[in-house]
Amino acid sequence: MNIKTFKKISELDFGEKTIIHLDQLFTFALLITGDSRKAEKILQSTYEKAFGFYKYLSEETKIEVWLFRIMLNILQKLWDSEHLNDDLVSDNKNLETSVLNAAGVEKRFLNNSSIVLTQLIASLSFKLKVILVTANVLKFNYERITDLIDLPLGTVKKRLFDARKILFVKSLPHSTGLKETEGFQINSEDKKLITTLIDENNSDELNDENRKYLKQEIESQLIIKQIIDEEIKIEPLRSVIKFKIAKKYAPELKDKLRNEVSLEKRGLVVGATVAMIILIAVLIFIFKPAIVNPGEFAEQQSGEDNIFIQLQNNYSLFNQELFNESLILSDAESLKALLSSSGSGNETILISLPGWNLKGFVLTEFKGHKLVNLFYENGNGKILYSYPVPLNLIEETHTFKLTRNLLEYLESGNCYSSRKANTVYLLKRSANYILGFALEKPERKLMIDICNQIKNSTFNN
């Protein structure tokens, strides 16, 4: 067998055994770093290293664990370079307290959804979040985790307990009090016991009368585990990156992946004669169908007077419940009346989407100009945030800004979108406004509807 033939067989085998793990690997990197772009680069580095060493593996090698171990090494080096003193000191401070009000945690996550949880997971120390993500998100069993990280089982269980406890404490609303544990400091054995019982869903043992002193700890662990199960899912890798990896490391699977993605993600049935059109279409970001994203416009925006930056910051304030006290619940007619007497620079610009109703608004002020932050709600409780900025505040007074290339892109009738974690931000020009939108866990059809509605609607002004 010559070298060329051996390499060809190796490539085929590599693709078949590794591509199926793309989404899980991407989710792992995303939750550890908290940055989707960084996670994509780490994933590509993982495949580059894996491909180089693949031919030296034995048949007994567990491919999935091997891939995760390569990625874990890359993540560890990146973390070490960015955090010179990575220890558990700051985390351990959180473990010195017990919580009073578990309901406050549930309320916060109900209001903030997965974006808050993703940020909190990324804020954990490296040692803890690796265990948490592999166990509670990727659903690795204890054997696979110990095989991956090379730690004793007891240490894995203790760190899993600590990670969930810290998430619980960090997620408490500021108004929720903390108190020192009363005459009892939970020990390592209790932590391992609680983790085992919770992960095995052994309700009888958890409710045992002899464990009353662990009640608060058990409840906090159960709440966080349930919220993670409900809110954090395996994140699909962008099709442009998926095809890039397939083309380089598994060319024999490229056509198969292209067909699967085009049918499952785009719902299109296209003949072989338009294969190039399919390829171009599937390269569009999964969450941006029909919305072209030329270049990294989002990375070019900066400064507090930038509309895109304000859109992100304002939506972050809303997620932190800092807008709640000033949120005015209102219907469209009441909104117009209130804004007419408020001196707002953009009295109203309302969209009309099937199934969405105006929930209310917040009036904010920037450099003497009052602007409206609108909130729409659908029947499922999902919130669509809208931030309209009059064009004259950009072109005439220069109070607000966007980079010239993005502004020209919007003025050409395009709808621009950018994704950060689980939130998609949209920008669109309509009439004399630049409209900003923010939406968590966006559905493909909804994003298209919003952009089409903005393009085709006559707004209520």
N, C-alpha and C positions, 0 to 999 in steps of 0.2 A: 504494500500500500504506500503510495507516494505522499508527500506532505500536502499537496494541494487537495487530493481526495480526502485525506484525513480531516483537513480543515472544513471542507464542505459538509461532511457528515456531522462534525462537531457543531457547526452553525445550526443545522437542522434540528439536532437534538436539543441544543440550547434554547432555541425558540419555543419548541413544544413544551418544555418543562419549566420555563421561567415567565413567559408572557402572561400566563394566567394569574400571576401574583401582582401585577402592576398596580391595580387599584388599592390593594391592601398595603403595599409598600408606600404608595403615595400618601395614603391616609396616615400611616405611621409617621412619615417625615413631616407632614402638615401639622399634626397635633404636637409634635415635639418642638418644632420651630415656630409655629404660629404664623407662618408666611408661605403662601401657596407658591410663589415664584421660587423662593429658596428651596422649597420641597421638591419642585420639579427638577431643579439643577442637581440636587442630592440624589434623586432617583436616577438621573442619567449617569451620574458618576458611579452609582452602584452597579448599573448594568455594564458600564465600561470596564470596571474592575472585575466583575463576575465573568464577563466574556473572556477576559485574558487568562483567567485561572481555571476555566471550566474543564478544559481537556485534561487537567491533572486530577480531577476528582475520581473517587472510587464509586462503584455502583451502589454502595451502601449509604452514600451521603444523602442526608435529608435536604433536598434542594430548597425548600421553603425556609427552613431554619438557617441554612447557609447564606441565602440572599439577605435575610434580615440581619444576620451577624455582620455582613459586609456593610450594610447601611448603618447599623448601630456604631460601628467603628468610625465611619465618616462623621456621623452626628456627634459622637463623643469628642473627636478632634476639633470639630467646629465649636462645640460648646466650650471646650477647654481654652480655645484661643480667644473666646469672647468673655469667658467668666474665669478669671484666674484663680478665684477662691471659691470654687464650687463645693460647698459642704452643706450640711443640713442645719446650720445654726439658725438661719431665719425661719426655716420650716419648723424646727423644734420649738421655737417660741410660740407658734400657733397651737402647738399641742399641749401647752401648759394650761389651757382654759377649756371649760366645758360650756356648751351653749344653753341658753335658756329657752329660746323660741324657735323650734324647728319650722313652724309655719312660715316664718319670714323668709327662709331659704326657698321654700316651694313657691312662694309668691314672686320672689325675684326672678326665678327661672321661668315662671309662667309668663312674666312680662318681657323678659329679655331673650328667651329662647337660646338656641345653641351658640350664638355669637359670644355671649358672656362666658358660657362654659368652656368654649374653645380657648378664649383668652386666659381663663383661670388655669386650665390645664397647662398651657404653654408657660405660665408663670411659675410653675412648680420647679423644684430642683430636678436636675437631669435624672438622678437616681430614682426618684419617685415617679416621675411622669412616664418613664420607660415601662415600669411595672404596671402602672395604671392603664396605659393605652393598650399594652399587649393583653392584659387580663380582661378589662371591661369593655374595650372597643373592638379589638381584633378577636376576642373570645378565645385566646390561647389557653389551653389547660395548664395546670401547674407543671406537668412534665415538659411541655414544650417551652415554657418560660425558663425553667431551670436549665434546660438544654441550651437555650439561646444566650442567657446571661451568665451562666455558670455560677449560680449562687445556691446556697442551701435552701430547701423548701421553706423552712421557718423564716428565713430572712425575707423571702419573697412575700410571704403572707403578712409579715410585720410591715413591710414597706407599702404594701397595698392598703393596709389599714391606715397608715399614716397619710398616704396620698389622699384618700377619701376624706379623712378627718380634716385635713388642711383645706381642701376644697370647700368643705362645709363651713368652716370658720371664716374663710375668705369671702364666702358668698353671703354672709349675714348682712342685712341692711344696717346702715350706721346707727339707726335708732334701736337696734336690738342689743340688749346688754349681754355681757359676758361675766362669768364668775369663776373664781378658782374652784377646782374640785374640792368637795367638802370631805376632808378626812380620808381621801382615797386617791391614790395615783395609780392609774391603770398600768399594769405591767405587760411585758412582752408576751407572756403566755396567754393573757386575756386577749390581747390583740390578735394573736394567731388563732385563738379559739373562735372569736367573733367572725373573723374573715372566713374561716372554714365553714361555719354554720350558715353564714349569709350566702356564700357562693354555692353551697349545696342546697340552699333553700329549705333548710331544716327548721320549719316554724315551731315545731314542738320543743326542740332544744332551745331555740331562741327565747321562747316564752317560759322557760323553766323558772319556777319560783326561786330557785337558788341563785338566779342570775339577775335579781332585781337591781343590784348595785350597778349593773352594766346597761340598764335600760336606756339612758340617754345616748350612750355610745352606740348601742345597737340601732337605735332609731336614726341617728345621724348617718350611719353607714348605709342603712337601707334606703334612705331618701336620696343620697348622692348616687348610689348604684342604680336606682330606678330612673333618676333624671338622665344619667349617662345613657342608659339603655334606650330611653325615649328620644333623646335629642341628638346624640352623636351617632352617625351612620358611616358606613364605608363611603368615602368620597370618590366619585368617578374622576379619573385622570382626564385632563383635556385631550380631545382627540388629536390635536396637532402634535402633542408630545407623544401620544401613544403611537401614532404613525411614524414619527421620527425614530423612535426606538425600534419599532418593528422593521422599518426599512433598513436600519443599520445592522441589527442583530438577528432578525428573523424574517428575511425577505420572502421566504416561502409562505409565511402567514399573513403577509400584507394584504393580499386580495381578500382573504377570509375575514380579517378584521375590518376591512373597509366595508364589506357587505353587511356584516353584523351591525356596525355602528350606524350605517346609513339607514338600515331598516328599523333598528331599535330606538335610536336617538332622534332621528329626523323623520321617520315615518314615510320615507320616499321609496318609490319603486321605479327605478330608472333602467333603461336598456343599456346593453354593453356598448352601444355606439356613442354614449355620452359619458364614458368612464371618467374623462378628465373633469367634467362638471361635478361628478360625484366627489372626486378627490378634493376639489377646491371647496365644495360645500362642507365636507366633514372636517376640514382643517379649521373651520370657524369654531371658536370656543363653544363648548357644549351649551353653556348658559347664554350664548349670544347669537342664536340663530337669527338670520336676517339683519344683524347689526354688525357692520364691519368695524374692526378695531385696528386702524392703521397706526402701527408703532405703539410705543408705550407712552401715550399722552398723559396718563395718570402720574407717571414718575416725573413729568416735567412741571407739574403744578406745584407751587409753593407759596408760602406767605398767608397771613390771616385774611387778607383781602381777596384771596383767590376763591371763586365760587365753588369749585370742586372741593377745596379744602374745607370751606365753611359747610358744605353739604355733609361731608363726613363727620366733622366736629359736632354739628347740630344733632345729627342722628345719634351720635355717641351719647350726647347729653340726654336725649330722650330715652335711650336704652338704660341709662343710669338713673332714670326716674327723676332727673333734675328739672324736667319740664312739667311734671305732673301737677304741681301746685298752680302753675300759671296756665294750664291747658283750659281753654274755654270750650265747653261742649256746645255745639251749635249746629243748626241746619243752614242751608245755603242762604235763605232770606235773612235770617238773623245775623249771619256773618256779614252780609253786605251792609246792613244797617250799622253794625258795630264798627266796621272798617271805615265807613263813610265819615264817621265822627271821630276817628282815631288819628287822622292825618297820615295814614299809611301811604307810602309811595307806590304801592302796587295793590290797589284796592281789592280786587279779587280776580283770580284766574282759576276757574274750577274745571276739572275734567269729569267726564261722564263715562264710567266703565260699568258694564253689566255686573251686578252682584256686589258692587262697592258703593258705600255710602259715606258721606262726609261725617267724621266723628267730632272734629273740633279743630282748633287752631291755637297757635301761640304767636304773639306779636313780639318780635325781637328788634333791637335797634343797633345800627352800625354806622358810625361816623355821622350821626344825626339823621339817618334815613331809617324809617320803620319798614320792616319787611314781615311778611306773613309766612309762617310755617304751618302747612296744612297736613292733616292726618285723616286718611280714609281707612275704613274697616270693612272687611267682608264677613260673610256668615260664619266663617271658621275662626274668626278672631284675629286674622292676619292683618298687620298694619302696613299701609303704603304711605310713606312720608314724601311730601312734595315741598319744594323750596323754589318759588318763582322769583327771579330777579329781573327788573326792567332793563332793557338794553341801554336806555339812556344813562343808567348808572355805570355802564361799562364804557360806552363810546363817547359820552359827553362829559360827565363829571369825573370819570376815571376812579370812582369810589371802589368799584370791584374790577377784577381782571380775570382773564383766562389767557393762556398762551395763544399767540396769533394763529398758529397752525390748527389748534383745536377750535378756536372761534370760527375760522374759515370753514372748517369741516362741518360745524353745526349750521353755519349760514348756507351751506350747500344742500341742506335738507336732511342730513344724516342724523341718526340717533346713535350717540356714543355711550358705551357701557364699560364699566371696569369692576372687577370683582375683588373683594377683600374678605378673606375667610369665607363665611357663609352669606355675606351681604353683597348684593349687586347695586351699584350706583349708576344711574342713567342721567344723561344730559341731552336736551333737545331744544332747539329753537322753535318757538311758535309765536307768530305775530311779533309783538315788540318785547318778548320775554325770552330769557334763557331759563328753562325749567329743569330743576334738579329733582331726582327721585331716588329713594332708597328703599330696598325691600329685602327681607331675609328669606332664604331658601326659595328663590324665585322659580316659578314654573315657566317652562319654555313658552307656552302659549300666552301666558299672562304678559311676559316681557314684550312679545310681538304685538299683543293687543294694545299695550300702553304706548308703544312707539307709533303704531298705526293710528291710534286714537288721537294722539297729539298732532299727527300729520294731517288728519282729515277733519278734525273737530272745529266747530265754531264755539269758542269758549264763552262762558258767562263772565263778562267783565263789569 
